[in-house]
């Protein structure tokens, strides 16, 4: 076994096109997370192995879709803020975060917690069929998008209820 390792080291490293390339690394509370770009590989079975020489052709069937889903939009600012929160909000003094980053991460984390609590309250009110109170709560919390969502949900709910009543 050691001889194989030694011979592989003597053979040299593979060409640059066959090596995995480091894209980014990030420190998390659990340790380092690194992302690599892996080159494409080709698996070639040995002669006489149990692996079939020719892979059977399998057709991929895609269910017909009448409506295409929009691609999710990723806000780069929100992505950077979430990384800062994960990396520095609860960081110890040994981390690579500056004091300013720690303060900013804690402020961002607290604001995210407040938004989540507001969304939870509005959702609870909507589940209790209290549409006006849900919209008022969202507006008092200063979240106009959440208020719009609550209004749209209530409007969709009342039109669905009227459609059910019309069919009876």
C-alpha positions as CSV (number, residue, x, y, z in Angstrom):
1,X,0.0,0.0,0.0
2,X,2.8,2.4,0.9
3,X,4.6,1.6,-2.3
4,X,1.5,2.6,-4.3
5,X,1.3,5.9,-2.5
6,X,5.0,6.5,-3.0
7,X,4.8,5.6,-6.7
8,X,1.8,7.9,-7.2
9,X,3.8,10.8,-5.6
10,X,6.8,10.1,-7.9
11,X,4.6,10.1,-11.0
12,X,3.8,13.8,-10.3
13,X,0.7,15.7,-10.0
14,X,-1.9,15.6,-12.8
15,X,-2.0,18.4,-15.3
16,X,-3.8,21.6,-14.2
17,X,-6.8,20.8,-16.4
18,X,-7.4,17.6,-14.4
19,X,-7.1,19.2,-10.9
20,X,-9.9,20.5,-8.8
21,X,-9.7,24.3,-8.5
22,X,-10.5,26.1,-5.3
23,X,-13.3,28.7,-5.8
24,X,-13.8,30.0,-2.3
25,X,-13.5,29.3,1.4
26,X,-15.6,30.5,4.3
27,X,-15.1,30.2,8.0
28,X,-18.3,28.9,9.9
29,X,-18.8,28.1,13.5
30,X,-18.4,24.4,12.6
31,X,-15.1,25.0,10.7
32,X,-14.0,25.9,7.2
33,X,-16.2,25.3,4.2
34,X,-14.4,25.4,0.8
35,X,-16.0,25.2,-2.6
36,X,-14.1,23.5,-5.4
37,X,-14.7,23.2,-9.2
38,X,-14.2,19.5,-10.0
39,X,-13.1,18.7,-13.6
40,X,-15.3,16.3,-15.6
41,X,-14.3,12.7,-15.2
42,X,-14.8,9.7,-17.4
43,X,-15.3,6.3,-15.8
44,X,-13.8,3.5,-17.9
45,X,-14.5,-0.1,-16.7
46,X,-11.7,-2.6,-16.8
47,X,-11.8,-5.4,-19.3
48,X,-13.5,-8.5,-17.9
49,X,-15.3,-6.6,-15.1
50,X,-18.9,-7.2,-14.2
51,X,-19.8,-3.7,-15.4
52,X,-21.7,-3.8,-18.7
53,X,-19.7,-2.7,-21.7
54,X,-22.5,-0.6,-23.1
55,X,-24.9,1.3,-20.9
56,X,-28.5,0.9,-21.8
57,X,-30.1,3.9,-23.4
58,X,-32.8,5.3,-21.0
59,X,-35.0,8.0,-22.2
60,X,-35.8,10.9,-19.8
61,X,-39.4,11.8,-19.7
62,X,-40.2,15.3,-18.6
63,X,-43.8,15.9,-17.5
64,X,-45.5,18.5,-19.7
65,X,-45.6,21.9,-18.1
66,X,-48.1,24.5,-19.1
67,X,-46.5,27.1,-16.9
68,X,-42.8,27.7,-16.6
69,X,-41.6,28.7,-13.2
70,X,-39.6,31.9,-13.0
71,X,-35.9,31.6,-12.0
72,X,-35.4,32.5,-8.4
73,X,-33.8,35.9,-8.1
74,X,-30.9,36.1,-5.7
75,X,-30.3,39.4,-4.1
76,X,-26.5,39.8,-3.7
77,X,-26.9,42.2,-0.8
78,X,-29.2,39.9,1.1
79,X,-26.8,37.0,0.4
80,X,-23.8,39.0,1.7
81,X,-25.8,40.0,4.8
82,X,-26.8,36.4,5.6
83,X,-23.1,35.3,5.2
84,X,-22.0,38.1,7.6
85,X,-24.7,37.1,10.1
86,X,-23.6,33.4,10.0
87,X,-19.9,34.2,10.2
88,X,-19.8,37.1,12.7
89,X,-23.0,37.4,14.8
90,X,-22.0,34.8,17.3
91,X,-18.3,34.8,16.6
92,X,-15.8,34.3,19.3
93,X,-12.8,36.6,19.7
94,X,-10.7,34.0,17.8
95,X,-12.7,34.5,14.5
96,X,-11.5,36.6,11.6
97,X,-14.3,39.2,12.1
98,X,-13.5,42.7,13.0
99,X,-15.4,44.4,15.8
100,X,-17.3,46.5,13.2
101,X,-18.4,43.4,11.4
102,X,-19.5,41.8,14.6
103,X,-21.7,44.9,15.5
104,X,-23.2,45.0,12.0
105,X,-23.9,41.2,12.0
106,X,-25.7,41.5,15.4
107,X,-27.8,44.4,14.2
108,X,-28.7,42.6,11.0
109,X,-29.5,39.4,13.0
110,X,-31.8,41.4,15.3
111,X,-33.5,43.0,12.4
112,X,-34.1,39.6,10.7
113,X,-35.5,38.2,14.0
114,X,-37.9,41.2,14.2
115,X,-39.0,40.7,10.6
116,X,-39.6,37.0,11.3
117,X,-41.6,37.7,14.5
118,X,-43.7,40.2,12.5
119,X,-44.3,37.7,9.7
120,X,-45.3,35.1,12.3
121,X,-47.8,37.5,13.9
122,X,-49.3,38.4,10.5
123,X,-49.6,34.8,9.5
124,X,-51.3,33.9,12.8
125,X,-53.9,36.7,12.2
126,X,-54.5,35.5,8.7
127,X,-55.0,32.0,9.8
128,X,-57.7,33.3,12.2
129,X,-59.4,35.1,9.3
130,X,-58.6,38.6,10.7
131,X,-57.4,40.2,7.5
132,X,-57.8,43.8,8.6
133,X,-55.8,43.2,11.8
134,X,-53.1,41.4,9.8
135,X,-52.7,44.3,7.4
136,X,-52.6,46.8,10.2
137,X,-50.0,44.7,12.1
138,X,-47.8,44.6,9.0
139,X,-48.1,48.3,8.5
140,X,-47.4,49.1,12.1
141,X,-44.3,46.9,11.8
142,X,-43.2,48.9,8.8
143,X,-43.2,46.1,6.3
144,X,-45.1,47.3,3.3
145,X,-44.4,44.2,1.2
146,X,-45.9,42.0,4.0
147,X,-48.9,44.2,4.1
148,X,-49.4,43.8,0.3
149,X,-49.0,40.1,0.6
150,X,-51.6,40.0,3.4
151,X,-54.0,42.1,1.3
152,X,-53.5,39.9,-1.7
153,X,-54.0,36.8,0.4
154,X,-57.3,38.2,1.8
155,X,-58.5,39.2,-1.7
156,X,-57.7,35.7,-3.1
157,X,-59.4,34.2,-0.1
158,X,-62.6,36.2,-0.5
159,X,-62.8,35.5,-4.2
160,X,-62.3,31.8,-3.6
161,X,-65.0,31.9,-0.9
162,X,-67.4,33.6,-3.2
163,X,-66.7,31.0,-5.9
164,X,-67.5,28.2,-3.5
165,X,-70.8,30.0,-2.5
166,X,-71.8,30.5,-6.1
167,X,-71.4,26.7,-6.8
168,X,-73.7,25.7,-4.0
